[in-house]
Amino acid sequence: MSEQPSAVRLTDPRALRAYAHPTRMTLVGLLRVHGPLTATRAAELLGTESVASCSFHLRQLAKYGLVEEAGGGRGREKPWRATADLTSWDSSPADPEQAAAVDTLQRTVLDGYFARATGWLTHRAEETPEWREAAGFGDTVVRVTPEELTELLTRIEELTRPYVERTADRPEGARAVQLMQLAVPTDVRP
């Protein structure tokens, strides 16, 4: 049995706000998917940020334990790596400052989901018919209690875990696919 993915949990409002920057979130994602990267390579992969900007954002992420130097290289040519496979935070903290930072972070996450879905639609025609057919989005309305929703989301996580954990045994043609999970009440309460 493979081990659980490593995780870093953010509780400090400053760390939450630091991570809420779209470029920083993207950099952490790149490091998780592509392994250690230099600021130069990260800038190439992003295509929208300079090397100096990537270097700055990587140093900011390091201040809050989200990335670390991977060893070797100097200056902007030193490689960085993510410190964990996942980042988590309390979605409903009691502390008002932490709650405000979480709201900002969650809005940034949602904006990123929207941007990736829009990007897929923009470039969908360039994909093979198999990928155009397999990828997509939709929704299902379920009527559940908070406890049932928690159980459902846990079961979805368990279902996806084997695909998340496999690294060396990926079949030919496998690509990184982000499954975006939104579980929000949609009915109007009196």
N, C-alpha and C positions, 0 to 999 in steps of 0.2 A: 504494500500500500504506500502511496506517495505521501509526502508530508504536506501540511497545510501551507498555503502561500503566506509569506511574511507580510506583516502589516505595520504601519506607523499610524498612531492615533493622535490627532491634533486636538488640543484642548485650550491652548494659549490663544487668546483673541488675536495677538500679533501674528502668530504662525498661521492662523486661519485666514487672516487678511492677506498675508504674504502669498499663500498658496492660491488665493482667489484671483490672481492675475492670470489672464488667459495664456500668455506666453509661458509662464512658469508651469502651468498645468500641462501644456503641450510638451515642454521640455522633459518633465518627469515621465510623461507617456512615451516619448521617444526613447528615453534611457531604458525604460522597462521593456520596450519591444525590440530595440536594436542593440541593447547592451551598452557598454561604456562608449561614450562619444566625447570628442573634444568640442569646444565652443565653435571652432571652425566647421566641423562636420555637422554639428547641430544647426548652425546658420544655413548651411547648404540644404539640409533636409527641410527646414522650415520654409526657406525661400522668401520670407518676409521680414526677417530680422538680421541685423548686422552681427558680425562676430563679437564686437564690443558689447552689444546688447545681450547676446546669449551669455557671454562671460559674466556680465553683471548679474543677470537673473540666476545663473547657476550658483554664484557666490551667495545670493540672497537665500536660495533654497537650502544651501548648506548650513546657513545660520540656524535654520529651524529643523535640521536633521532629515530633510527629505532627499538630499543627494550628498555624495561624498566624493572626494578624489579617489580615482581608481588606481593611482600609482603610475609613475612614469610621465615623461613630458614636462614642459615648463610653460608658464604663462597661459596663453590662450590655446596652446597645443597640449595641455595636460588633459587626460581623459577623466570624465566624471561618470559615476554610476548612481542609479537609484538605490536608496537604502532599504527599500521594501517593495514587495509586489503590489501592495494595495495601500491606499490612504483612507482612513475613516475618521469620523467625528460624530459627536452626539448631535442628533438632528433636532433636539428640543432641549437645549440647556436652560437651567434656571437662571444663570447669571445673565443680566441684560446685555452687557458688553460682548460676552461670548455668543449670545443669541443673535445679536446684530451682525457679528462677524460670520456666523453660520449662514444667515440669510443671504449675505453678500456672496459667500462661497457657493451656496446652492444655486443662486441665480447664474453665476458664472458657469457652473457645471451644465445647467440647462441650456444656456446660450451655446455652449460647446456642442451639445447634442444636436441642437438645431442646425448649427453650422455644418456638422458632419453629414447630417441627413440632406441638407441642401446641396452640399458638395457632391454627394452621391447622385442626386438628381441631375445636377449640372453635367456630370461626366458619365452618366449611365450609358449613353449611346456608344461610348468607346469600349464598353465591356463586352465579354463574350455572351452569347445567348444564355449559357448555363448560369453565369453570375447574375445577369439581368433577371432571370426567372427565380433564382434562389434568394436573392436579397430583396428587401422591401420593408414595409411597415404596415401596421394595422393595429386594431385594438379589440379588446374583449371586455365587456362590462361583467363583473362578477359581484354578487351580493354576499358580503362576508363581514364578520366581526373583526375587530382589530387583532384578536388572537389568531383567527383563521388566516388573515392576510399575512401575518408574521410567519405562520406555518407554510403558506403557499410560497412566499418569497424564499424561505429556507429550502424548500424542496426544489425550486428553480435553480438555486445556487448549487445544490447537490447534483442536479442533472447536468449542469454545465462544467462542474469541477474537472472531470476527466479531459475535457478539451482545453481548459485553462492550463492544466498541469503538464500536458505533453509538450515536450520540447524537441527531443531527438527523433521521436517516432512519428513525426508528422507525415501524412501521406503526400504523394506528389500532387501538386495543384492546390495544396492547403494555403490559405491566406489568413492574415489577421482580420477578424471581423469583430466589430464592437456590438455586443448586444446591449441595447439601451433599455433600462428598466425604469418605468414610471408607474407608480402605484399611488394614485391620488383619488380621493373621493370626488365624485362628479355631481352628486345630487345636491340640491339646494336644501339646506336645513332651515326650518322655521325659526 
